[in-house]
Amino acid sequence: MPRVLLVAVLAFCSSPVVAQARFPGDDAFARMDYEVAIATYDSLASAIPQDPQVRWRLARAHVFVGDVSRGEEKKQSYLTAERHAREAMRLDSTLAESNTWLAAALGNTAMYEGSKKKVALANDIKRLLLRSIDLNPRDDIAYSILGTFYLALGNVSWLEKTLANLLLGSLPDGGYDDAEKALLKAIEIAPGVVRHRFELARVYEKMDREAEARREFEFCVANPIQMASDRRRVEHAREWLEEHAPGSN
């Protein structure tokens, strides 16, 4: 049982996109052409291997590829993302993005680890996200991932968490209220990002706040996507709205 729960806590992929293009390859990334973006970033990494800005962008791009891949390709994309994120941290651990994208990568590679390792990674991920927010309080990405992280922790019952703590080590604190606060902060910083709204809708759904969940899901279906993985979010939002339409019960 703890193994399944830890997968739920750690599997919070599909992180938000950085909207403003500043680097070669960012335009391709913004239009969701991840293959071209990665090729451009790889060329830059060869030319300027000590630049952490390139490395965290590579980590981000490979996370996004993993989010829409399957099987071994998915796993390898996340492992590659982790490798680039760790290199970004080695080059400059004071960059908020280095911390954020290592947290995002670890949240996905943790799915392939054993239970005890998952617990250790859960604590590392929370630490990285809080560090990122400390370095850049306007990092909506870190807030959004942290919100999803707390949402997953909220799904773990007291008994299940106690068993996990006894057998595997201490899980981080967090729950639905923390998730709501983190996601509202992400939305305050970047109100147009579908992922922030979708995750908040999921929180409200868990909290039995259907009217608020409906509002956020409606936002998702009415606004443009920013990343390839948003397509499944919009599909889920549409299905939820249909199932919860007035008079559908």
Stockholm file with secondary structure:
# STOCKHOLM 1.0

chainA/1-249         MPRVLLVAVLAFCSSPVVAQARFPGDDAFARMDYEVAIATYDSLASAIPQDPQVRWRLARAHVFVGDVSRGEEKKQSYLTAERHAREAMRLDSTLAESNTWLAAALGNTAMYEGSKKKVALANDIKRLLLRSIDLNPRDDIAYSILGTFYLALGNVSWLEKTLANLLLGSLPDGGYDDAEKALLKAIEIAPGVVRHRFELARVYEKMDREAEARREFEFCVANPIQMASDRRRVEHAREWLEEHAPGSN
#=GR chainA/1-249 SS CHHHHHHHHHCCCCCCCCCSCCSTTHHHHHTTCHHHHHHHHHHHHHHCTTCHHHHHHHHHHHHHHHHTCCHHHHHHHHHHHHHHHHHHHHHCTTCHHHHHHHHHHHHHHGGGSCHHHHHHHHHHHHHHHHHHHHHCTTCHHHHHHHHHHHHHHHTSCHHHHHHHHHHHCCCCCCCHHHHHHHHHHHHHHCTTCHHHHHHHHHHHHHTTCHHHHHHHHHHHHHSCCSSTTHHHHHHHHHHHHHHTSTTCC
#=GC SS_cons         CHHHHHHHHHCCCCCCCCCSCCSTTHHHHHTTCHHHHHHHHHHHHHHCTTCHHHHHHHHHHHHHHHHTCCHHHHHHHHHHHHHHHHHHHHHCTTCHHHHHHHHHHHHHHGGGSCHHHHHHHHHHHHHHHHHHHHHCTTCHHHHHHHHHHHHHHHTSCHHHHHHHHHHHCCCCCCCHHHHHHHHHHHHHHCTTCHHHHHHHHHHHHHTTCHHHHHHHHHHHHHSCCSSTTHHHHHHHHHHHHHHTSTTCC
//
